[in-house]
Amino acid sequence: MSLTHNNLSALEDVQPFIPSLRNLYLKGNRFRCHCGLSWLQNAMSKQNYGFTIEDGQKILCDDRQLVDVDLNSQACQPYILPLFGGSWNQSIGKDVTWLCQFVSNSDTTRRWILQDGEELLEGQCRDRMCVQDGSLNIRCLHPEDEGTYSCVAENLHGTDVRNVQLNVQMLHIQIFPLTIADTFVTISWNTSKSLARDFILKIHDDQQPGHSFEMGNIESSLKMSSYTIPDLKPNHKYKIALCLKKNDFKIEVSSTRVLTKDENFMNGLGIVTDYTSIAVVSLVLVIISGSCIILSGSWIILSGVRIYKIRCMVETDSASIKPMVGSASDYSSMGVTAAEFDRAEKSKLMENEITLSTGDDLNNIDLVRI
């Protein structure tokens, strides 16, 4: 296995993790002369260590050949591995995690010092910050999380410290009022990039501490967004804050303060609500709606009556079919010939729009010929 030219500063014994390892190459790294590399010296000097260091003469620590340094005689204070940089930039609402790992040959304790000086040991938490397996995890970054964090490793031989400066990057959003009236305010805000995040508005009454309410959820996008806040009190000071919502956390992104107009502001603009006119118009609409319903019902009833009359007329005409067709003897007594009888009967049937069944065919009628 080759780990050459990887800019390594320390290395733990790899044999327990890779039992099948037979050859190892390590030249070109920048090891620090530390007792944590004593296993590597032993591997280079022993023939039956389990694997062979193929380039032992080319391995350096602090610009010296590792084989020439007596690591066992040195006081072995802990050495924290450079697993994170000295500066860390992250956006608001995101999470960060730093792993504090050290090498040492004696019992060593480890702790994290937060940006406000408070310390967290292994397994401890404070609000959104927890230490687990040597890692410090901060959930949902707030602006107040910005600062310097330190990992401290300590044993009987000394102490090592590694610092990281956290810079919380804010969203480029500016909130400002568009319209200020007596009982409502319209505010707007701009965004510098598309944000698939949820926002809420928090409104604080500066003249009544502790009195606040929220409006949301509000989506923000590339284009400018606006929102109207109703039910405010005239001549009152309010703080309006646009907040990013992530899970149970609400982070203030931008805010502004407004003073609502006095209660006569709308009247001064000639904008008056005429409740009498509203009531009259509403009453007229109700009457018109009622009239439409009554007319619709009357039309349905009249349509039903017409249908009933038509059915009665059809039934009456059907009942009068037989009397309209006389017998041959009746016509013969009047001196009517068979041909005249045939034409007369067909004329009656056409006038009354009646069609006889096949069994009543006029040709089958027994006529008296003169």
C-alpha positions as CSV (number, residue, x, y, z in Angstrom):
1,M,0.0,0.0,0.0
2,S,1.3,3.4,-0.9
3,L,0.7,6.5,1.2
4,T,3.5,8.6,-0.4
5,H,3.2,12.4,-0.9
6,N,0.0,12.8,1.1
7,N,1.2,15.6,3.3
8,L,0.7,13.4,6.4
9,S,1.8,14.9,9.7
10,A,1.0,11.8,11.9
11,L,0.0,8.2,11.4
12,E,-1.5,5.6,13.7
13,D,-0.5,2.0,13.5
14,V,-2.4,0.6,10.5
15,Q,-1.7,-3.1,11.1
16,P,-4.8,-3.6,13.4
17,F,-7.0,-2.1,10.7
18,I,-5.4,-3.8,7.7
19,P,-4.3,-7.3,8.9
20,S,-3.5,-8.4,5.3
21,L,-1.0,-5.6,4.8
22,R,2.4,-6.7,3.6
23,N,4.2,-3.7,2.1
24,L,3.9,0.0,3.0
25,Y,5.4,3.1,1.3
26,L,5.5,6.4,3.2
27,K,8.1,8.8,1.6
28,G,7.2,12.3,0.7
29,N,5.1,13.1,3.8
30,R,5.7,15.9,6.4
31,F,5.6,13.9,9.6
32,R,6.0,15.6,12.9
33,C,8.6,14.1,15.3
34,H,6.2,12.7,17.9
35,C,6.0,9.6,20.1
36,G,2.9,8.7,18.2
37,L,5.3,7.5,15.4
38,S,7.2,5.1,17.6
39,W,5.3,2.1,16.2
40,L,6.7,3.1,12.8
41,Q,10.2,3.0,14.0
42,N,9.6,-0.4,15.5
43,A,8.2,-1.6,12.2
44,M,11.3,-0.4,10.3
45,S,13.7,-2.1,12.8
46,K,11.9,-5.5,13.2
47,Q,11.8,-8.1,10.5
48,N,8.7,-10.0,11.7
49,Y,6.4,-7.0,12.4
50,G,3.8,-8.3,10.0
51,F,4.6,-6.0,7.0
52,T,7.6,-4.3,5.5
53,I,8.3,-0.5,5.3
54,E,9.9,-0.4,1.8
55,D,11.2,3.2,1.9
56,G,12.1,3.6,5.6
57,Q,15.3,5.5,4.8
58,K,13.4,8.1,3.0
59,I,10.8,8.9,5.7
60,L,11.3,12.3,7.4
61,C,10.0,14.0,10.5
62,D,10.7,17.7,11.0
63,D,13.1,17.5,8.1
64,R,15.1,14.7,9.8
65,Q,15.3,11.0,9.0
66,L,12.9,9.2,11.2
67,V,15.3,6.3,11.9
68,D,17.7,8.8,13.5
69,V,15.3,10.3,16.0
70,D,14.8,8.9,19.5
71,L,11.1,9.2,20.0
72,N,10.9,7.0,23.1
73,S,13.0,9.5,25.2
74,Q,10.7,12.4,24.4
75,A,7.9,13.5,26.7
76,C,4.8,12.4,24.8
77,Q,2.3,15.2,25.0
78,P,-0.8,14.7,22.8
79,Y,-0.8,15.9,19.2
80,I,-4.1,16.9,17.6
81,L,-4.4,16.0,14.0
82,P,-5.0,18.8,11.5
83,L,-8.4,17.5,10.4
84,F,-10.0,20.9,10.0
85,G,-8.6,24.3,9.0
86,G,-8.1,27.4,11.1
87,S,-11.1,29.2,9.3
88,W,-14.5,27.8,8.5
89,N,-17.2,29.6,6.5
90,Q,-20.8,28.4,6.5
91,S,-24.2,29.8,5.6
92,I,-26.9,30.6,8.2
93,G,-29.2,27.6,8.9
94,K,-26.6,25.0,7.9
95,D,-24.9,22.4,10.2
96,V,-21.2,22.1,10.9
97,T,-19.1,19.3,12.4
98,W,-15.4,19.2,13.4
99,L,-13.6,16.0,14.4
100,C,-10.9,16.5,17.1
101,Q,-8.6,13.5,16.8
102,F,-5.2,13.2,18.5
103,V,-2.3,10.8,18.9
104,S,-0.7,10.0,22.2
105,N,0.9,7.0,24.1
106,S,-0.7,7.8,27.5
107,D,-4.1,8.6,28.9
108,T,-5.4,11.8,27.4
109,T,-8.5,13.9,28.0
110,R,-10.3,16.0,25.4
111,R,-12.7,18.9,25.6
112,W,-14.2,21.6,23.4
113,I,-14.3,25.3,24.3
114,L,-17.1,27.2,22.6
115,Q,-17.1,30.7,21.2
116,D,-18.4,32.1,24.5
117,G,-15.9,30.3,26.7
118,E,-18.2,27.5,27.9
119,E,-16.6,24.0,27.8
120,L,-18.2,20.8,26.6
121,L,-16.9,17.3,27.5
122,E,-17.5,14.1,25.7
123,G,-21.3,13.3,25.5
124,Q,-22.4,16.8,26.7
125,C,-24.8,19.2,24.9
126,R,-25.8,22.8,25.1
127,D,-28.8,23.9,23.0
128,R,-27.8,23.1,19.4
129,M,-24.2,22.1,20.2
130,C,-23.1,18.6,21.2
131,V,-19.8,16.6,21.5
132,Q,-20.0,13.0,20.4
133,D,-17.0,10.7,19.7
134,G,-14.6,13.8,19.8
135,S,-16.7,15.7,17.2
136,L,-18.4,19.0,17.9
137,N,-21.6,19.3,16.0
138,I,-23.6,22.6,15.7
139,R,-27.1,22.4,14.2
140,C,-28.8,25.2,12.3
141,L,-26.2,28.0,12.5
142,H,-27.4,31.3,14.0
143,P,-25.5,34.6,13.7
144,E,-24.6,34.4,17.4
145,D,-22.7,31.2,16.7
146,E,-19.9,33.1,15.0
147,G,-16.6,33.0,16.8
148,T,-13.6,30.8,17.7
149,Y,-13.9,27.2,18.9
150,S,-11.0,25.2,20.4
151,C,-10.3,21.5,20.8
152,V,-8.0,20.8,23.8
153,A,-6.2,17.5,24.4
154,E,-4.3,17.1,27.6
155,N,-2.3,14.5,29.5
156,L,0.5,14.4,32.1
157,H,3.1,15.4,29.6
158,G,1.4,18.5,28.1
159,T,-1.4,20.0,26.2
160,D,-2.2,20.6,22.6
161,V,-4.9,23.0,21.2
162,R,-6.4,23.4,17.8
163,N,-8.6,26.4,17.0
164,V,-11.1,27.1,14.3
165,Q,-12.7,30.5,13.5
166,L,-16.4,30.1,12.4
167,N,-17.8,32.7,10.1
168,V,-21.6,32.6,9.7
169,Q,-22.6,33.9,6.3
170,M,-25.8,35.8,6.3
171,L,-28.4,35.8,3.5
172,H,-28.4,38.9,1.3
173,I,-32.0,40.0,2.0
174,Q,-33.2,43.5,2.9
175,I,-36.7,44.1,4.2
176,F,-38.3,47.6,3.9
177,P,-41.8,49.1,4.0
178,L,-43.8,49.9,0.9
179,T,-47.0,51.2,2.4
180,I,-47.7,52.4,6.0
181,A,-51.3,53.0,6.9
182,D,-53.2,53.2,10.2
183,T,-54.1,49.5,10.6
184,F,-51.9,47.8,8.0
185,V,-48.4,47.8,6.6
186,T,-47.1,46.4,3.3
187,I,-43.5,45.3,3.4
188,S,-41.2,44.0,0.7
189,W,-37.8,42.3,0.5
190,N,-35.3,41.4,-2.2
191,T,-33.2,38.2,-2.6
192,S,-29.9,37.8,-4.3
193,K,-30.4,34.2,-5.3
194,S,-33.1,31.6,-5.5
195,L,-33.8,30.2,-2.0
196,A,-36.0,27.1,-1.6
197,R,-36.6,27.9,2.0
198,D,-39.5,28.8,4.2
199,F,-39.7,32.2,5.8
200,I,-42.0,33.7,8.5
201,L,-42.7,37.3,9.6
202,K,-42.5,38.1,13.3
203,I,-44.2,41.3,14.4
204,H,-43.2,42.8,17.8
205,D,-45.2,45.7,19.4
206,D,-42.5,48.0,20.7
207,Q,-45.0,49.8,22.9
208,Q,-46.2,46.5,24.5
209,P,-43.1,44.4,25.4
210,G,-43.7,40.7,25.0
211,H,-46.7,41.2,22.6
212,S,-45.8,39.7,19.2
213,F,-47.4,37.5,16.6
214,E,-46.3,35.6,13.4
215,M,-47.3,35.5,9.8
216,G,-46.1,32.7,7.5
217,N,-45.1,30.4,5.9
218,I,-43.8,32.8,3.2
219,E,-41.8,31.6,0.1
220,S,-38.9,33.7,-1.2
221,S,-37.6,33.6,-4.7
222,L,-35.5,35.6,-7.2
223,K,-38.1,38.2,-7.8
224,M,-39.0,40.8,-5.1
225,S,-41.6,39.5,-2.7
226,S,-44.2,41.6,-0.6
227,Y,-46.6,40.9,2.1
228,T,-49.4,43.0,3.8
229,I,-49.7,42.8,7.6
230,P,-53.3,43.6,8.7
231,D,-55.0,44.3,12.1
232,L,-52.4,46.7,13.4
233,K,-53.0,49.5,15.9
234,P,-53.0,53.1,14.8
235,N,-50.0,55.3,16.0
236,H,-48.0,52.2,17.2
237,K,-44.3,51.3,16.7
238,Y,-43.7,47.8,15.4
239,K,-40.5,45.8,14.7
240,I,-41.1,43.5,11.7
241,A,-38.5,40.7,11.2
242,L,-38.1,38.3,8.3
243,C,-37.0,35.0,9.8
244,L,-35.7,31.7,8.3
245,K,-37.6,28.7,9.6
246,K,-35.8,25.4,9.8
247,N,-37.4,22.6,11.8
248,D,-38.1,24.1,15.2
249,F,-35.7,27.0,14.8
250,K,-36.5,30.5,13.6
251,I,-33.5,32.7,12.6
252,E,-33.9,36.4,12.1
253,V,-32.5,37.4,8.7
254,S,-33.5,41.0,8.3
255,S,-35.8,43.5,10.2
256,T,-37.2,47.0,10.0
257,R,-39.2,49.3,12.3
258,V,-42.3,51.2,11.4
259,L,-44.7,53.7,13.0
260,T,-48.4,53.3,11.9
261,K,-50.4,56.4,11.0
262,D,-53.1,57.8,13.3
263,E,-56.7,56.5,13.2
264,N,-57.9,59.4,10.9
265,F,-55.3,58.7,8.2
266,M,-57.7,56.9,5.8
267,N,-60.4,59.6,6.3
268,G,-57.9,62.2,5.3
269,L,-57.3,60.5,2.0
270,G,-61.0,60.4,1.4
271,I,-61.1,56.6,1.8
272,V,-64.2,56.0,3.9
273,T,-66.1,52.7,4.3
274,D,-69.9,53.4,3.7
275,Y,-71.6,50.6,5.6
276,T,-75.1,51.9,4.7
277,S,-74.4,51.5,1.0
278,I,-72.9,48.0,1.6
279,A,-76.0,47.0,3.5
280,V,-78.4,48.3,0.7
281,V,-76.4,46.6,-2.0
282,S,-76.4,43.4,-0.1
283,L,-80.2,43.5,0.5
284,V,-80.8,44.2,-3.2
285,L,-78.7,41.2,-4.2
286,V,-80.6,39.0,-1.7
287,I,-83.9,40.1,-3.2
288,I,-82.7,39.5,-6.8
289,S,-81.5,36.1,-5.8
290,G,-84.8,35.2,-4.2
291,S,-86.8,36.4,-7.2
292,C,-84.6,34.3,-9.5
293,I,-85.3,31.2,-7.4
294,I,-89.1,31.9,-7.4
295,L,-89.2,32.4,-11.2
296,S,-87.3,29.2,-11.7
297,G,-89.7,27.3,-9.5
298,S,-92.7,28.8,-11.4
299,W,-91.3,27.9,-14.8
300,I,-90.8,24.3,-13.6
301,I,-94.4,24.1,-12.4
302,L,-95.8,25.6,-15.7
303,S,-93.7,23.2,-17.7
304,G,-95.2,20.3,-15.7
305,V,-98.8,21.6,-16.3
306,R,-98.2,21.9,-20.1
307,I,-96.8,18.4,-20.2
308,Y,-99.8,17.1,-18.3
309,K,-102.3,18.8,-20.8
310,I,-100.5,17.4,-23.8
311,R,-100.7,13.9,-22.3
312,C,-104.4,14.3,-21.7
313,M,-105.0,15.5,-25.3
314,V,-103.2,12.5,-26.7
315,E,-105.1,10.1,-24.5
316,T,-108.5,11.8,-25.6
317,D,-107.6,11.5,-29.2
318,S,-106.6,7.9,-28.8
319,A,-109.9,7.1,-27.1
320,S,-111.9,8.6,-30.1
321,I,-110.3,6.5,-32.8
322,K,-113.0,3.8,-32.9
323,P,-116.1,6.1,-33.2
324,M,-114.3,8.0,-36.0
325,V,-114.2,4.8,-38.2
326,G,-117.7,3.9,-39.3
327,S,-119.0,0.6,-40.7
328,A,-119.7,-0.1,-44.3
329,S,-123.4,-0.5,-43.7
330,D,-123.5,3.1,-42.4
331,Y,-122.1,4.5,-45.5
332,S,-124.1,2.2,-47.8
333,S,-127.3,3.5,-46.3
334,M,-126.3,7.0,-47.3
335,G,-125.6,5.9,-50.9
336,V,-121.7,6.1,-50.6
337,T,-119.7,3.9,-52.9
338,A,-116.8,1.7,-51.7
339,A,-114.3,4.0,-53.3
340,E,-115.8,7.1,-51.7
341,F,-115.9,5.3,-48.4
342,D,-112.2,4.4,-48.7
343,R,-111.2,8.1,-49.4
344,A,-113.4,9.5,-46.6
345,E,-112.0,7.2,-44.0
346,K,-108.4,7.8,-44.9
347,S,-109.0,11.6,-44.8
348,K,-110.3,11.3,-41.2
349,L,-107.3,9.3,-40.1
350,M,-104.9,11.8,-41.6
351,E,-106.6,14.8,-40.0
352,N,-106.3,13.2,-36.6
353,E,-102.7,11.9,-37.2
354,I,-103.6,8.4,-36.1
355,T,-101.9,5.3,-37.5
356,L,-103.8,2.1,-37.4
357,S,-102.2,-1.2,-36.6
358,T,-101.6,-3.8,-39.3
359,G,-104.7,-5.7,-38.3
360,D,-107.0,-2.7,-39.1
361,D,-105.9,-2.3,-42.7
362,L,-108.8,-0.5,-44.6
363,N,-108.5,-3.0,-47.4
364,N,-109.7,-5.8,-45.1
365,I,-112.9,-3.9,-44.2
366,D,-116.1,-5.6,-45.5
367,L,-117.7,-3.0,-47.7
368,V,-121.2,-3.1,-49.2
369,R,-121.1,-2.6,-52.9
370,I,-124.0,-0.9,-54.8
